[in-house]
Amino acid sequence: MTTLYVRDVPVELAETLKERAATAGKSLSAYVVAELGRIASRPTNAEIVTRLRQRARSDGPSATEIVEALQESRR
């Protein structure tokens, strides 16, 4: 495991994190590690764009079908 030090954390932010950790029944360290893990597991915008570009586009509805569905939903 690596130790991570975070400097210049505003007092208000530290208090909020402490309160949330207590509410979750966790230590501050365990809570922050879980939150950092959640953040790190999310794909970046660049990764999302890459995935979308790799998708086959022939499976979905045509532009005409989309426009017709939108027009129908507005009636």
C-alpha positions in Angstrom: 0.0 0.0 0.0 1.0 3.6 -0.7 0.6 6.4 1.7 -0.9 9.5 0.2 -0.6 12.9 1.8 -3.0 15.7 0.7 -2.0 19.2 1.5 -4.0 22.4 1.8 -7.3 20.8 2.4 -9.8 23.5 3.4 -11.2 23.1 6.9 -14.8 23.0 5.7 -14.0 20.2 3.3 -12.1 18.2 5.9 -15.1 18.6 8.3 -17.6 17.5 5.6 -15.5 14.4 4.9 -15.2 13.6 8.6 -19.0 13.9 9.0 -19.7 11.7 6.0 -17.2 9.1 7.2 -18.8 9.0 10.6 -22.2 8.6 9.0 -21.0 5.7 6.9 -19.4 4.1 10.0 -15.9 4.4 8.6 -12.7 6.0 9.5 -11.8 9.1 7.6 -9.0 7.2 5.8 -11.2 4.3 4.8 -13.9 6.7 3.6 -11.5 8.8 1.5 -9.9 5.7 0.0 -13.3 4.4 -1.0 -14.2 7.7 -2.6 -10.9 7.9 -4.4 -11.5 4.4 -5.7 -15.0 5.3 -6.9 -13.6 8.3 -8.7 -10.7 6.4 -10.3 -13.0 3.6 -11.5 -15.0 6.1 -13.7 -13.8 6.3 -17.3 -12.3 9.6 -18.4 -14.0 11.6 -21.1 -11.3 10.5 -23.6 -12.0 6.8 -22.8 -15.8 7.3 -23.3 -15.2 9.0 -26.6 -12.9 6.1 -27.7 -15.5 3.6 -26.7 -18.3 5.4 -28.5 -16.1 5.7 -31.7 -15.5 1.9 -31.6 -19.2 1.1 -31.5 -21.0 -0.2 -34.6 -23.5 2.4 -35.6 -25.4 0.2 -38.0 -27.5 -1.4 -35.3 -29.4 1.6 -34.1 -32.2 3.7 -35.6 -31.6 5.9 -38.5 -31.6 9.7 -38.2 -35.0 9.8 -39.9 -36.4 7.3 -37.4 -35.1 9.4 -34.5 -36.6 12.6 -35.9 -40.0 10.9 -36.5 -40.0 9.5 -32.9 -39.2 12.9 -31.5 -42.0 14.5 -33.6 -44.4 11.8 -32.6 -43.6 12.3 -28.9 -44.4 16.0 -29.1 -47.9 15.5 -30.4 
